[in-house]
């Protein structure tokens, strides 16, 4: 267990901290309450009246661990680049199994839309950004519609929880794909879903590919060829499904990289991620 946690921490994005620009940072903002727990986010708001596009950042950790603070520098950097950015916490498995995690992330988006005016957010322009489990949850935010359910009871029911652009770092897009997780990853999925039986309805319900249609948000995925946890073939299949449905997509295959990377190669990926958000949220 400890070995994989270490891998996740090392491979998380290493964005630059905020520099000269004035960025307002808000810590531990309560965005909802569910399962008897307060749900919190950290928020970075750029200087100016806006309205600015908003990006929701979702950390990884096998749906069972991790911290929103991992993305604190990320949201500060995004705010410098003209985005309101939030890094959100969500309830963890196995105490809280699916769909609790996506219910919480949807609640966070609805909260930010509800408070768009005071936070200088353009409520029509939301993006989601995440790695590993956070990438999976980001995909669900971009592909699910309200009628698909899983909105939860966290609050702000009248707002939309769908985002308009998704950047996914090596998150699983289709649990029904004809590929196998390694034993450790399979154990994480079992804690998250309660099963690894692909015939179980919850496996289909938790798969972003289930919700693909031509109205979905554009998706950019980064995936390493040597990923030991989420098979690259899963992302290839998922992006083929997006293409067939007419959804704008791009799969960036990173040669020789595993379940995350850092240094110049990560800086290159992050720069492309920002360009992607700029193209789709700053038109």
VOPAGU-2260 file (C-alpha; in pm, 1 decimal, decimal comma):
REM VOPAGU-2260
SITE   aa  ch    i         X         Y         Z
SITE  UNK   A    0       0,0       0,0       0,0
SITE  UNK   A    1     270,3     248,3      97,1
SITE  UNK   A    2     457,9     198,2    -228,5
SITE  UNK   A    3     161,8     299,5    -444,4
SITE  UNK   A    4      79,5     602,6    -229,2
SITE  UNK   A    5     434,3     723,8    -283,5
SITE  UNK   A    6     395,5     684,6    -660,4
SITE  UNK   A    7      80,9     895,1    -658,7
SITE  UNK   A    8     239,5    1178,7    -462,1
SITE  UNK   A    9     552,2    1198,0    -678,2
SITE  UNK   A   10     360,8    1197,8   -1003,1
SITE  UNK   A   11     109,2    1467,1    -923,6
SITE  UNK   A   12     143,8    1789,0   -1129,5
SITE  UNK   A   13     417,1    2028,2   -1026,7
SITE  UNK   A   14     275,7    2360,5   -1141,5
SITE  UNK   A   15     452,2    2684,4   -1056,2
SITE  UNK   A   16     325,8    2881,5    -757,7
SITE  UNK   A   17     149,9    3213,5    -803,1
SITE  UNK   A   18     386,1    3498,6    -883,7
SITE  UNK   A   19     333,2    3872,2    -919,8
SITE  UNK   A   20     -35,8    3861,1   -1010,6
SITE  UNK   A   21    -285,9    3918,3    -733,8
SITE  UNK   A   22    -478,1    3601,4    -661,8
SITE  UNK   A   23    -732,3    3569,1    -381,7
SITE  UNK   A   24    -705,1    3231,7    -208,2
SITE  UNK   A   25    -998,9    3094,0      -9,8
SITE  UNK   A   26    -934,0    2785,2     204,7
SITE  UNK   A   27   -1178,3    2521,7     327,8
SITE  UNK   A   28   -1490,1    2667,2     170,3
SITE  UNK   A   29   -1784,0    2441,5     260,3
SITE  UNK   A   30   -1956,6    2353,7     -65,8
SITE  UNK   A   31   -2204,7    2096,9      63,6
SITE  UNK   A   32   -2286,3    1834,2     320,4
SITE  UNK   A   33   -2358,0    1468,3     259,1
SITE  UNK   A   34   -2333,8    1147,3     455,0
SITE  UNK   A   35   -2308,3    1354,1     770,8
SITE  UNK   A   36   -1984,9    1516,9     651,6
SITE  UNK   A   37   -1905,8    1873,4     546,9
SITE  UNK   A   38   -1748,5    1888,6     202,0
SITE  UNK   A   39   -1480,9    2152,1     141,4
SITE  UNK   A   40   -1284,7    2308,1    -141,4
SITE  UNK   A   41    -994,8    2549,8    -177,8
SITE  UNK   A   42   -1047,9    2830,7    -424,9
SITE  UNK   A   43    -827,9    3071,3    -618,9
SITE  UNK   A   44    -987,4    3379,9    -776,8
SITE  UNK   A   45    -798,2    3612,7   -1014,2
SITE  UNK   A   46    -791,0    3986,5    -979,4
SITE  UNK   A   47   -1057,7    4168,2   -1178,9
SITE  UNK   A   48   -1430,5    4170,7   -1235,8
SITE  UNK   A   49   -1442,2    3878,5   -1478,6
SITE  UNK   A   50   -1647,5    3679,8   -1537,7
SITE  UNK   A   51   -1381,8    3411,0   -1563,6
SITE  UNK   A   52   -1409,1    3047,0   -1672,7
SITE  UNK   A   53   -1387,8    2801,6   -1384,2
SITE  UNK   A   54   -1178,6    2485,2   -1355,4
SITE  UNK   A   55   -1249,2    2219,3   -1093,7
SITE  UNK   A   56    -941,5    2013,0    -997,6
SITE  UNK   A   57    -993,6    1663,2    -857,0
SITE  UNK   A   58    -708,9    1476,5    -689,2
SITE  UNK   A   59    -626,9    1109,8    -732,2
SITE  UNK   A   60    -559,8     838,6    -476,9
SITE  UNK   A   61    -760,4     533,5    -579,4
SITE  UNK   A   62   -1088,1     695,8    -465,4
SITE  UNK   A   63    -972,0     610,7    -112,1
SITE  UNK   A   64    -708,0     866,8     -11,8
SITE  UNK   A   65    -535,8    1190,1    -113,0
SITE  UNK   A   66    -589,7    1556,7     -35,7
SITE  UNK   A   67    -727,4    1860,5    -213,3
SITE  UNK   A   68    -417,6    2051,3     -96,9
SITE  UNK   A   69    -210,3    1866,2    -358,3
SITE  UNK   A   70    -359,9    2104,9    -615,1
SITE  UNK   A   71    -321,3    2430,3    -417,4
SITE  UNK   A   72     -33,1    2550,7    -637,7
SITE  UNK   A   73    -221,2    2435,0    -944,9
SITE  UNK   A   74    -526,8    2647,9    -869,3
SITE  UNK   A   75    -306,3    2948,9    -793,4
SITE  UNK   A   76    -134,4    2907,8   -1130,7
SITE  UNK   A   77    -467,7    2870,1   -1310,4
SITE  UNK   A   78    -595,8    3185,7   -1141,1
SITE  UNK   A   79    -290,3    3372,4   -1269,3
SITE  UNK   A   80    -388,7    3255,6   -1616,9
SITE  UNK   A   81    -740,7    3393,1   -1588,4
SITE  UNK   A   82    -944,2    3112,5   -1433,7
SITE  UNK   A   83   -1133,6    3077,7   -1111,0
SITE  UNK   A   84   -1000,1    2741,5    -994,8
SITE  UNK   A   85   -1111,6    2507,7    -717,3
SITE  UNK   A   86    -951,1    2197,4    -572,4
SITE  UNK   A   87   -1216,9    1980,6    -412,0
SITE  UNK   A   88   -1230,1    1708,2    -151,6
SITE  UNK   A   89   -1469,6    1415,4    -172,8
SITE  UNK   A   90   -1568,5    1121,5      44,5
SITE  UNK   A   91   -1343,8     816,1      35,0
SITE  UNK   A   92   -1397,6     444,5     -18,4
SITE  UNK   A   93   -1440,5     196,9     132,3
SITE  UNK   A   94   -1649,3     378,6     394,1
SITE  UNK   A   95   -1822,7     565,5     113,6
SITE  UNK   A   96   -1842,5     367,1    -208,1
SITE  UNK   A   97   -1950,3     482,5    -552,9
SITE  UNK   A   98   -2147,4     694,9    -632,4
SITE  UNK   A   99   -2055,3     910,9    -330,5
SITE  UNK   A  100   -1741,6    1048,0    -497,9
SITE  UNK   A  101   -1909,3    1172,7    -815,3
SITE  UNK   A  102   -2207,5    1302,5    -614,2
SITE  UNK   A  103   -1963,5    1520,6    -418,5
SITE  UNK   A  104   -1784,8    1648,3    -728,9
SITE  UNK   A  105   -2116,8    1731,6    -893,5
SITE  UNK   A  106   -2218,3    1914,6    -577,4
SITE  UNK   A  107   -1900,1    2123,8    -595,5
SITE  UNK   A  108   -1975,7    2229,9    -953,2
SITE  UNK   A  109   -2332,2    2320,8    -859,8
SITE  UNK   A  110   -2208,3    2525,0    -561,4
SITE  UNK   A  111   -1967,1    2721,8    -780,5
SITE  UNK   A  112   -2241,4    2788,8   -1036,0
SITE  UNK   A  113   -2479,5    2897,8    -759,8
SITE  UNK   A  114   -2220,3    3149,2    -637,5
SITE  UNK   A  115   -2095,2    3247,4    -982,5
SITE  UNK   A  116   -2177,5    3616,1    -949,1
SITE  UNK   A  117   -1992,1    3673,3    -621,6
SITE  UNK   A  118   -1695,6    3461,6    -735,2
SITE  UNK   A  119   -1675,5    3630,5   -1079,1
SITE  UNK   A  120   -1738,4    3300,4   -1259,6
SITE  UNK   A  121   -1880,1    3259,8   -1609,8
SITE  UNK   A  122   -2134,0    2989,9   -1526,8
SITE  UNK   A  123   -2145,0    2866,8   -1888,0
SITE  UNK   A  124   -1774,3    2782,3   -1897,8
SITE  UNK   A  125   -1655,8    2510,7   -1660,8
SITE  UNK   A  126   -1369,2    2267,9   -1698,5
SITE  UNK   A  127   -1259,2    1964,9   -1495,2
SITE  UNK   A  128    -901,5    1851,4   -1442,8
SITE  UNK   A  129    -786,4    1540,6   -1259,0
SITE  UNK   A  130    -531,1    1262,6   -1232,8
SITE  UNK   A  131    -601,4     890,1   -1193,2
SITE  UNK   A  132    -920,0     856,5    -981,7
SITE  UNK   A  133    -960,7    1233,2   -1019,9
SITE  UNK   A  134    -937,7    1193,6   -1396,4
SITE  UNK   A  135   -1214,1     933,5   -1385,8
SITE  UNK   A  136   -1437,8    1168,0   -1185,5
SITE  UNK   A  137   -1354,7    1457,0   -1421,2
SITE  UNK   A  138   -1467,6    1245,6   -1715,9
SITE  UNK   A  139   -1799,1    1177,2   -1546,0
SITE  UNK   A  140   -1849,0    1552,5   -1495,1
SITE  UNK   A  141   -1801,0    1608,0   -1867,4
SITE  UNK   A  142   -2009,7    1317,6   -1996,2
SITE  UNK   A  143   -2302,1    1277,5   -1755,4
SITE  UNK   A  144   -2624,1    1473,6   -1789,4
SITE  UNK   A  145   -2863,4    1552,6   -1506,4
SITE  UNK   A  146   -3107,9    1288,8   -1628,4
SITE  UNK   A  147   -2834,7    1026,4   -1584,0
SITE  UNK   A  148   -2873,4    1071,6   -1209,7
SITE  UNK   A  149   -2608,2    1052,1    -936,6
SITE  UNK   A  150   -2658,6    1418,4    -846,3
SITE  UNK   A  151   -2665,9    1341,3    -474,5
SITE  UNK   A  152   -2821,7    1546,9    -196,3
SITE  UNK   A  153   -2537,0    1786,3    -115,0
SITE  UNK   A  154   -2723,0    2102,2    -214,4
SITE  UNK   A  155   -2786,8    2362,0    -490,2
SITE  UNK   A  156   -3010,7    2124,6    -681,8
SITE  UNK   A  157   -3121,7    2386,0    -934,8
SITE  UNK   A  158   -2777,2    2421,4   -1092,4
SITE  UNK   A  159   -2613,7    2213,5   -1365,5
SITE  UNK   A  160   -2323,8    1986,1   -1268,2
SITE  UNK   A  161   -2190,4    1933,6   -1621,2
SITE  UNK   A  162   -1860,9    2085,1   -1736,3
SITE  UNK   A  163   -1763,6    2201,0   -2085,4
SITE  UNK   A  164   -1406,4    2069,4   -2112,4
SITE  UNK   A  165   -1213,8    1783,1   -1947,4
SITE  UNK   A  166    -843,4    1713,7   -1900,5
SITE  UNK   A  167    -789,0    1358,0   -1782,2
SITE  UNK   A  168    -451,3    1233,3   -1667,5
SITE  UNK   A  169    -454,6     849,2   -1694,4
SITE  UNK   A  170    -795,1     801,7   -1531,9
SITE  UNK   A  171   -1002,0     493,7   -1627,8
SITE  UNK   A  172   -1264,0     572,6   -1889,8
SITE  UNK   A  173   -1433,8     235,5   -1927,5
SITE  UNK   A  174   -1442,4     -34,8   -1661,1
SITE  UNK   A  175   -1613,7    -262,9   -1915,3
SITE  UNK   A  176   -1319,8    -253,3   -2158,3
SITE  UNK   A  177   -1174,3    -598,3   -2240,3
SITE  UNK   A  178    -854,9    -530,2   -2044,1
SITE  UNK   A  179    -742,7    -636,7   -1698,7
SITE  UNK   A  180    -617,1    -430,2   -1406,0
SITE  UNK   A  181    -319,6    -563,3   -1214,1
SITE  UNK   A  182    -403,5    -718,7    -871,5
SITE  UNK   A  183    -342,6    -399,1    -674,7
SITE  UNK   A  184    -551,9    -180,7    -907,0
SITE  UNK   A  185    -822,4    -447,0    -909,1
SITE  UNK   A  186    -832,3    -432,6    -528,1
SITE  UNK   A  187    -877,6     -53,7    -540,7
SITE  UNK   A  188   -1165,6     -89,3    -786,2
SITE  UNK   A  189   -1324,4    -350,4    -559,6
SITE  UNK   A  190   -1307,3    -111,0    -262,4
SITE  UNK   A  191   -1454,1     167,2    -476,6
SITE  UNK   A  192   -1736,5     -23,9    -644,5
SITE  UNK   A  193   -1784,2    -316,3    -409,6
SITE  UNK   A  194   -1712,4    -558,5    -694,6
SITE  UNK   A  195   -1494,7    -623,0    -999,9
SITE  UNK   A  196   -1760,8    -834,6   -1171,5
SITE  UNK   A  197   -1812,4    -662,3   -1506,3
SITE  UNK   A  198   -2168,7    -793,2   -1524,3
SITE  UNK   A  199   -2264,8    -599,5   -1210,2
SITE  UNK   A  200   -2481,6    -294,4   -1295,2
SITE  UNK   A  201   -2267,9     -62,5   -1081,2
SITE  UNK   A  202   -1962,3    -128,1   -1302,1
SITE  UNK   A  203   -2146,8       5,5   -1605,1
SITE  UNK   A  204   -2290,4     292,7   -1401,1
SITE  UNK   A  205   -1941,3     400,0   -1289,6
SITE  UNK   A  206   -1792,6     387,8   -1641,8
SITE  UNK   A  207   -1766,5     728,5   -1814,2
SITE  UNK   A  208   -1803,0     552,5   -2150,9
SITE  UNK   A  209   -2161,2     459,5   -2055,0
SITE  UNK   A  210   -2267,5     823,2   -2089,5
SITE  UNK   A  211   -2100,0     919,5   -2417,8
SITE  UNK   A  212   -2311,7    1114,6   -2664,5
SITE  UNK   A  213   -2236,7    1380,7   -2925,1
SITE  UNK   A  214   -2328,9    1668,3   -2688,6
SITE  UNK   A  215   -2047,0    1586,9   -2446,2
SITE  UNK   A  216   -1756,5    1807,4   -2346,3
SITE  UNK   A  217   -1427,9    1786,3   -2540,3
SITE  UNK   A  218   -1179,6    1550,3   -2371,3
SITE  UNK   A  219    -799,9    1558,1   -2360,4
SITE  UNK   A  220    -636,8    1251,2   -2203,6
SITE  UNK   A  221    -270,7    1195,0   -2119,6
SITE  UNK   A  222    -160,1     834,2   -2071,3
SITE  UNK   A  223     182,5     672,7   -2038,9
SITE  UNK   A  224     279,2     362,0   -2234,1
SITE  UNK   A  225     421,6     198,7   -1919,3
SITE  UNK   A  226     127,9     263,8   -1685,3
SITE  UNK   A  227     110,0     -35,4   -1445,9
SITE  UNK   A  228    -227,4      55,7   -1292,3
SITE  UNK   A  229    -459,9     177,5   -1569,2
SITE  UNK   A  230    -396,4      -1,6   -1901,0
SITE  UNK   A  231    -325,8     227,9   -2196,4
SITE  UNK   A  232    -557,5      12,7   -2408,0
SITE  UNK   A  233    -848,4     130,2   -2194,0
SITE  UNK   A  234    -785,9     491,7   -2291,8
SITE  UNK   A  235    -741,1     394,6   -2657,4
SITE  UNK   A  236   -1076,2     217,8   -2655,8
SITE  UNK   A  237   -1243,0     502,9   -2468,2
SITE  UNK   A  238   -1121,6     764,9   -2715,8
SITE  UNK   A  239   -1231,2     551,4   -3007,4
SITE  UNK   A  240   -1579,3     548,2   -2852,4
SITE  UNK   A  241   -1567,4     927,7   -2821,8
SITE  UNK   A  242   -1465,5     961,1   -3187,5
SITE  UNK   A  243   -1743,3     733,3   -3305,7
SITE  UNK   A  244   -1997,1     944,4   -3114,9
SITE  UNK   A  245   -1865,2    1267,6   -3267,6
SITE  UNK   A  246   -1717,6    1404,8   -2944,4
SITE  UNK   A  247   -1408,8    1624,1   -2982,5
SITE  UNK   A  248   -1119,2    1435,3   -2825,4
SITE  UNK   A  249    -743,5    1393,1   -2814,9
SITE  UNK   A  250    -536,2    1115,8   -2662,1
SITE  UNK   A  251    -175,5    1208,7   -2588,2
SITE  UNK   A  252      30,6     892,8   -2544,8
SITE  UNK   A  253     346,6     961,2   -2344,6
SITE  UNK   A  254     620,1     717,0   -2435,6
SITE  UNK   A  255     786,4     525,1   -2154,3
SITE  UNK   A  256     591,9     692,2   -1871,8
SITE  UNK   A  257     403,0     509,9   -1599,9
SITE  UNK   A  258     113,0     613,2   -1379,9
SITE  UNK   A  259     225,3     975,3   -1380,7
SITE  UNK   A  260     542,6    1165,1   -1465,5
SITE  UNK   A  261     719,0    1486,3   -1370,1
SITE  UNK   A  262     996,2    1721,0   -1477,9
SITE  UNK   A  263    1011,0    1866,3   -1833,0
SITE  UNK   A  264     774,6    1603,1   -1973,2
SITE  UNK   A  265     507,4    1692,5   -1718,0
SITE  UNK   A  266     560,2    2064,3   -1777,7
SITE  UNK   A  267     498,6    1999,6   -2148,5
SITE  UNK   A  268     176,8    1808,9   -2073,1
SITE  UNK   A  269      53,3    2079,7   -1834,8
SITE  UNK   A  270     119,7    2351,8   -2093,2
SITE  UNK   A  271     -88,3    2156,5   -2345,7
SITE  UNK   A  272    -363,6    2117,4   -2085,7
SITE  UNK   A  273    -382,6    2494,9   -2038,3
SITE  UNK   A  274    -388,6    2549,6   -2414,9
SITE  UNK   A  275    -677,3    2302,8   -2435,3
SITE  UNK   A  276    -874,8    2485,5   -2167,8
SITE  UNK   A  277    -797,7    2821,7   -2329,7
SITE  UNK   A  278    -927,6    2696,6   -2664,3
SITE  UNK   A  279   -1253,6    2564,7   -2521,6
SITE  UNK   A  280   -1330,8    2797,2   -2232,5
SITE  UNK   A  281   -1197,1    3132,9   -2348,0
SITE  UNK   A  282   -1357,4    3157,8   -2689,9
